[in-house]
Amino acid sequence: MGDTGRAPRPIRTGQEPTPMPRLALYALVVCALAVAAAVVSFVQGSFLGIVWVLLAGLSSNMAWYYLRRAKAEKEAAAARV
């Protein structure tokens, strides 16, 4: 492939990395809210809860993806140093 022309990001000294990527955290919040909405929908007798279950599954997969991507980026950065 080749050089993309982008300069590497500077290392910020004195700052700790965030423990969880922000997008993964947002996806987990959406997942929890979707599960709560699904429970409420099913308790009320509505089959709309199926949509909420599907949304919960999608958002949990997104959270898993973003966590794994952040872990891979962290390991790659550690290998470069």
C-alpha positions in Angstrom: 0.0 0.0 0.0 2.2 3.0 0.9 2.3 6.1 2.8 -1.0 7.9 3.2 0.6 11.2 3.8 -0.9 11.6 7.3 1.3 12.5 10.2 1.0 10.3 13.2 -1.0 11.7 16.1 1.2 13.3 18.7 1.4 11.6 22.1 -0.1 13.7 24.8 1.9 13.5 27.9 0.2 13.8 31.3 -3.1 12.5 30.1 -4.5 9.1 30.8 -6.4 7.4 28.0 -10.2 7.1 28.5 -11.1 3.7 30.0 -13.8 3.1 27.4 -14.3 4.7 23.9 -17.1 7.2 23.8 -19.0 5.5 21.0 -19.0 2.2 22.8 -20.4 3.9 25.9 -23.1 5.6 23.9 -24.0 2.2 22.2 -24.2 0.6 25.6 -26.6 3.3 26.8 -28.8 2.9 23.8 -28.8 -0.9 24.3 -29.9 -0.5 27.9 -32.6 1.9 27.0 -33.8 -0.4 24.2 -34.0 -3.3 26.5 -36.1 -1.2 29.0 -38.4 -0.1 26.2 -38.8 -3.7 25.0 -39.8 -4.8 28.5 -42.3 -2.0 28.9 -43.7 -2.7 25.4 -44.2 -6.4 26.1 -45.7 -5.8 29.6 -48.2 -3.5 27.9 -49.0 -6.3 25.4 -47.5 -4.5 22.4 -45.5 -6.4 19.8 -43.6 -3.2 19.1 -41.1 -4.7 21.7 -39.7 -6.8 18.9 -38.3 -3.7 17.2 -36.8 -2.7 20.5 -35.2 -6.1 20.9 -33.7 -5.8 17.4 -32.3 -2.3 18.3 -30.8 -3.7 21.5 -29.1 -6.4 19.5 -27.7 -3.9 17.0 -26.4 -1.5 19.6 -24.8 -4.3 21.6 -23.0 -5.4 18.5 -21.9 -1.8 17.9 -20.6 -1.5 21.5 -18.6 -4.8 21.1 -17.1 -3.6 17.8 -16.0 -0.3 19.2 -14.5 -1.9 22.3 -12.5 -4.4 20.2 -11.4 -1.7 17.8 -10.1 0.5 20.6 -8.3 -2.5 22.1 -6.7 -3.3 18.8 -5.6 0.3 18.3 -4.2 0.4 21.8 -2.2 -2.8 21.2 -0.9 -1.5 17.9 0.2 1.8 19.5 2.0 -0.1 22.2 3.8 -2.2 19.6 5.0 0.9 17.8 6.6 2.3 20.9 
